[in-house]
Amino acid sequence: MKNIIIFLNGARGIPVVKAVQESRHAVTAVVVPSKQKCDPIQDEVQKIGLDCLRLENVNSTEAIAHLQSLLPELFIIAGFSTIFKEELINIPRMGVINLHAGRLPEYRGGSPLNWQIINGESEAVISVIKIDQGIDTGPVLSEQAIKIEPSDTIADLHGQANKLFPGLVLDAIERIETETNPGRIQDEDNAMYWHQRSDRDGYLDFSRFTAKQADRFIRALTRPYPGAWAFLDQKKVRLLAAEIPKMDLRGSSGRICFIQGQGPYVVCKDRALLLKEYLIEETPNSSLKHGQYLS
């Protein structure tokens, strides 16, 4: 294909732009939201030999007219959160494909990588799908599983996904061009939708979470996100790294303990978790003390 437009809003799209541009295909435009502070993205796109097209609303009459004038063969959505309306979807001759970092149809919707860690999945699945009028409902053109190791954080999974997506995209383009495989039709009986996560969803209630659940929650929300959080009195404590210790320490949920100078441990619903990295927001140089409670 000689006229592909890629929509991106973060680091995930850059390797895709590069891979497509270095293949026998050609990228003619890279679209980013006009409000996005995308100077680093723009720099990377320019290194590839392209410029960013900033559009405030891709579904607007003006944006649709401009994109139609480019006569695109294919749209690729790579981390661009705006839902495309039918008129926009119908512009490219060969349709629209989307990069989705979740197993389908079980992980439709937002924040799929985070949810897969939180839910204790043994592997995450990333997918490239053909867009239709639904939300993440189209046929799956290519997909790949990523094993989730016990210590993997959300940053680890994002890194692996970003390396794998370019190959999946090129495979999907080949399938579309040759019409050799229409894609895997999703089973609606197994469909589940998950909401996009925000920082408000990061509260960790130690009375409800087991140590394993709390560990997964912390790993799923750590950098590049703000991190899981709990309260120390009125101060918010960011929980950025933890591990399940060999020592089986139990007690009152939320209790901070130091044992022979080791800690801080925080007691969960079943047993304690060892906090490896945390930050007390209002007093970042302070530390948790034995006998305090996180609530």
Secondary structure as a PSIPRED ss2 file (coil, helix, strand):
# PSIPRED VFORMAT (PSIPRED V4.0)

   1 M C   1.000  0.000  0.000
   2 K C   1.000  0.000  0.000
   3 N C   1.000  0.000  0.000
   4 I E   0.000  0.000  1.000
   5 I E   0.000  0.000  1.000
   6 I E   0.000  0.000  1.000
   7 F E   0.000  0.000  1.000
   8 L E   0.000  0.000  1.000
   9 N C   1.000  0.000  0.000
  10 G C   1.000  0.000  0.000
  11 A C   1.000  0.000  0.000
  12 R C   1.000  0.000  0.000
  13 G H   0.000  1.000  0.000
  14 I H   0.000  1.000  0.000
  15 P H   0.000  1.000  0.000
  16 V H   0.000  1.000  0.000
  17 V H   0.000  1.000  0.000
  18 K H   0.000  1.000  0.000
  19 A H   0.000  1.000  0.000
  20 V H   0.000  1.000  0.000
  21 Q H   0.000  1.000  0.000
  22 E H   0.000  1.000  0.000
  23 S C   1.000  0.000  0.000
  24 R C   1.000  0.000  0.000
  25 H C   1.000  0.000  0.000
  26 A C   1.000  0.000  0.000
  27 V E   0.000  0.000  1.000
  28 T E   0.000  0.000  1.000
  29 A E   0.000  0.000  1.000
  30 V E   0.000  0.000  1.000
  31 V E   0.000  0.000  1.000
  32 V E   0.000  0.000  1.000
  33 P E   0.000  0.000  1.000
  34 S C   1.000  0.000  0.000
  35 K C   1.000  0.000  0.000
  36 Q C   1.000  0.000  0.000
  37 K C   1.000  0.000  0.000
  38 C C   1.000  0.000  0.000
  39 D H   0.000  1.000  0.000
  40 P H   0.000  1.000  0.000
  41 I H   0.000  1.000  0.000
  42 Q H   0.000  1.000  0.000
  43 D H   0.000  1.000  0.000
  44 E H   0.000  1.000  0.000
  45 V H   0.000  1.000  0.000
  46 Q H   0.000  1.000  0.000
  47 K H   0.000  1.000  0.000
  48 I C   1.000  0.000  0.000
  49 G C   1.000  0.000  0.000
  50 L C   1.000  0.000  0.000
  51 D C   1.000  0.000  0.000
  52 C E   0.000  0.000  1.000
  53 L E   0.000  0.000  1.000
  54 R E   0.000  0.000  1.000
  55 L E   0.000  0.000  1.000
  56 E C   1.000  0.000  0.000
  57 N C   1.000  0.000  0.000
  58 V C   1.000  0.000  0.000
  59 N C   1.000  0.000  0.000
  60 S C   1.000  0.000  0.000
  61 T H   0.000  1.000  0.000
  62 E H   0.000  1.000  0.000
  63 A H   0.000  1.000  0.000
  64 I H   0.000  1.000  0.000
  65 A H   0.000  1.000  0.000
  66 H H   0.000  1.000  0.000
  67 L H   0.000  1.000  0.000
  68 Q H   0.000  1.000  0.000
  69 S H   0.000  1.000  0.000
  70 L C   1.000  0.000  0.000
  71 L C   1.000  0.000  0.000
  72 P C   1.000  0.000  0.000
  73 E C   1.000  0.000  0.000
  74 L E   0.000  0.000  1.000
  75 F E   0.000  0.000  1.000
  76 I E   0.000  0.000  1.000
  77 I E   0.000  0.000  1.000
  78 A E   0.000  0.000  1.000
  79 G C   1.000  0.000  0.000
  80 F C   1.000  0.000  0.000
  81 S C   1.000  0.000  0.000
  82 T C   1.000  0.000  0.000
  83 I C   1.000  0.000  0.000
  84 F C   1.000  0.000  0.000
  85 K C   1.000  0.000  0.000
  86 E H   0.000  1.000  0.000
  87 E H   0.000  1.000  0.000
  88 L H   0.000  1.000  0.000
  89 I H   0.000  1.000  0.000
  90 N C   1.000  0.000  0.000
  91 I C   1.000  0.000  0.000
  92 P C   1.000  0.000  0.000
  93 R C   1.000  0.000  0.000
  94 M C   1.000  0.000  0.000
  95 G C   1.000  0.000  0.000
  96 V E   0.000  0.000  1.000
  97 I E   0.000  0.000  1.000
  98 N E   0.000  0.000  1.000
  99 L E   0.000  0.000  1.000
 100 H E   0.000  0.000  1.000
 101 A C   1.000  0.000  0.000
 102 G C   1.000  0.000  0.000
 103 R C   1.000  0.000  0.000
 104 L C   1.000  0.000  0.000
 105 P C   1.000  0.000  0.000
 106 E C   1.000  0.000  0.000
 107 Y C   1.000  0.000  0.000
 108 R E   0.000  0.000  1.000
 109 G E   0.000  0.000  1.000
 110 G C   1.000  0.000  0.000
 111 S C   1.000  0.000  0.000
 112 P H   0.000  1.000  0.000
 113 L H   0.000  1.000  0.000
 114 N H   0.000  1.000  0.000
 115 W H   0.000  1.000  0.000
 116 Q H   0.000  1.000  0.000
 117 I H   0.000  1.000  0.000
 118 I H   0.000  1.000  0.000
 119 N C   1.000  0.000  0.000
 120 G C   1.000  0.000  0.000
 121 E C   1.000  0.000  0.000
 122 S C   1.000  0.000  0.000
 123 E E   0.000  0.000  1.000
 124 A E   0.000  0.000  1.000
 125 V E   0.000  0.000  1.000
 126 I E   0.000  0.000  1.000
 127 S E   0.000  0.000  1.000
 128 V E   0.000  0.000  1.000
 129 I E   0.000  0.000  1.000
 130 K E   0.000  0.000  1.000
 131 I C   1.000  0.000  0.000
 132 D C   1.000  0.000  0.000
 133 Q C   1.000  0.000  0.000
 134 G C   1.000  0.000  0.000
 135 I C   1.000  0.000  0.000
 136 D C   1.000  0.000  0.000
 137 T C   1.000  0.000  0.000
 138 G C   1.000  0.000  0.000
 139 P C   1.000  0.000  0.000
 140 V E   0.000  0.000  1.000
 141 L E   0.000  0.000  1.000
 142 S E   0.000  0.000  1.000
 143 E E   0.000  0.000  1.000
 144 Q E   0.000  0.000  1.000
 145 A E   0.000  0.000  1.000
 146 I E   0.000  0.000  1.000
 147 K E   0.000  0.000  1.000
 148 I C   1.000  0.000  0.000
 149 E C   1.000  0.000  0.000
 150 P C   1.000  0.000  0.000
 151 S C   1.000  0.000  0.000
 152 D C   1.000  0.000  0.000
 153 T C   1.000  0.000  0.000
 154 I H   0.000  1.000  0.000
 155 A H   0.000  1.000  0.000
 156 D H   0.000  1.000  0.000
 157 L H   0.000  1.000  0.000
 158 H H   0.000  1.000  0.000
 159 G H   0.000  1.000  0.000
 160 Q H   0.000  1.000  0.000
 161 A H   0.000  1.000  0.000
 162 N H   0.000  1.000  0.000
 163 K H   0.000  1.000  0.000
 164 L H   0.000  1.000  0.000
 165 F H   0.000  1.000  0.000
 166 P H   0.000  1.000  0.000
 167 G H   0.000  1.000  0.000
 168 L H   0.000  1.000  0.000
 169 V H   0.000  1.000  0.000
 170 L H   0.000  1.000  0.000
 171 D H   0.000  1.000  0.000
 172 A H   0.000  1.000  0.000
 173 I H   0.000  1.000  0.000
 174 E H   0.000  1.000  0.000
 175 R H   0.000  1.000  0.000
 176 I H   0.000  1.000  0.000
 177 E H   0.000  1.000  0.000
 178 T H   0.000  1.000  0.000
 179 E C   1.000  0.000  0.000
 180 T C   1.000  0.000  0.000
 181 N C   1.000  0.000  0.000
 182 P C   1.000  0.000  0.000
 183 G C   1.000  0.000  0.000
 184 R E   0.000  0.000  1.000
 185 I C   1.000  0.000  0.000
 186 Q C   1.000  0.000  0.000
 187 D C   1.000  0.000  0.000
 188 E H   0.000  1.000  0.000
 189 D H   0.000  1.000  0.000
 190 N H   0.000  1.000  0.000
 191 A C   1.000  0.000  0.000
 192 M C   1.000  0.000  0.000
 193 Y E   0.000  0.000  1.000
 194 W E   0.000  0.000  1.000
 195 H C   1.000  0.000  0.000
 196 Q C   1.000  0.000  0.000
 197 R C   1.000  0.000  0.000
 198 S C   1.000  0.000  0.000
 199 D H   0.000  1.000  0.000
 200 R H   0.000  1.000  0.000
 201 D H   0.000  1.000  0.000
 202 G H   0.000  1.000  0.000
 203 Y E   0.000  0.000  1.000
 204 L C   1.000  0.000  0.000
 205 D C   1.000  0.000  0.000
 206 F C   1.000  0.000  0.000
 207 S C   1.000  0.000  0.000
 208 R C   1.000  0.000  0.000
 209 F C   1.000  0.000  0.000
 210 T C   1.000  0.000  0.000
 211 A H   0.000  1.000  0.000
 212 K H   0.000  1.000  0.000
 213 Q H   0.000  1.000  0.000
 214 A H   0.000  1.000  0.000
 215 D H   0.000  1.000  0.000
 216 R H   0.000  1.000  0.000
 217 F H   0.000  1.000  0.000
 218 I H   0.000  1.000  0.000
 219 R H   0.000  1.000  0.000
 220 A H   0.000  1.000  0.000
 221 L H   0.000  1.000  0.000
 222 T C   1.000  0.000  0.000
 223 R C   1.000  0.000  0.000
 224 P C   1.000  0.000  0.000
 225 Y C   1.000  0.000  0.000
 226 P C   1.000  0.000  0.000
 227 G C   1.000  0.000  0.000
 228 A E   0.000  0.000  1.000
 229 W E   0.000  0.000  1.000
 230 A E   0.000  0.000  1.000
 231 F E   0.000  0.000  1.000
 232 L E   0.000  0.000  1.000
 233 D C   1.000  0.000  0.000
 234 Q C   1.000  0.000  0.000
 235 K E   0.000  0.000  1.000
 236 K E   0.000  0.000  1.000
 237 V E   0.000  0.000  1.000
 238 R E   0.000  0.000  1.000
 239 L E   0.000  0.000  1.000
 240 L E   0.000  0.000  1.000
 241 A E   0.000  0.000  1.000
 242 A E   0.000  0.000  1.000
 243 E E   0.000  0.000  1.000
 244 I C   1.000  0.000  0.000
 245 P C   1.000  0.000  0.000
 246 K C   1.000  0.000  0.000
 247 M C   1.000  0.000  0.000
 248 D C   1.000  0.000  0.000
 249 L C   1.000  0.000  0.000
 250 R C   1.000  0.000  0.000
 251 G C   1.000  0.000  0.000
 252 S C   1.000  0.000  0.000
 253 S C   1.000  0.000  0.000
 254 G C   1.000  0.000  0.000
 255 R E   0.000  0.000  1.000
 256 I E   0.000  0.000  1.000
 257 C E   0.000  0.000  1.000
 258 F E   0.000  0.000  1.000
 259 I E   0.000  0.000  1.000
 260 Q C   1.000  0.000  0.000
 261 G C   1.000  0.000  0.000
 262 Q E   0.000  0.000  1.000
 263 G E   0.000  0.000  1.000
 264 P E   0.000  0.000  1.000
 265 Y E   0.000  0.000  1.000
 266 V E   0.000  0.000  1.000
 267 V E   0.000  0.000  1.000
 268 C C   1.000  0.000  0.000
 269 K C   1.000  0.000  0.000
 270 D C   1.000  0.000  0.000
 271 R C   1.000  0.000  0.000
 272 A E   0.000  0.000  1.000
 273 L E   0.000  0.000  1.000
 274 L E   0.000  0.000  1.000
 275 L E   0.000  0.000  1.000
 276 K E   0.000  0.000  1.000
 277 E E   0.000  0.000  1.000
 278 Y E   0.000  0.000  1.000
 279 L E   0.000  0.000  1.000
 280 I E   0.000  0.000  1.000
 281 E C   1.000  0.000  0.000
 282 E C   1.000  0.000  0.000
 283 T C   1.000  0.000  0.000
 284 P C   1.000  0.000  0.000
 285 N C   1.000  0.000  0.000
 286 S C   1.000  0.000  0.000
 287 S C   1.000  0.000  0.000
 288 L C   1.000  0.000  0.000
 289 K C   1.000  0.000  0.000
 290 H C   1.000  0.000  0.000
 291 G C   1.000  0.000  0.000
 292 Q C   1.000  0.000  0.000
 293 Y E   0.000  0.000  1.000
 294 L C   1.000  0.000  0.000
 295 S C   1.000  0.000  0.000
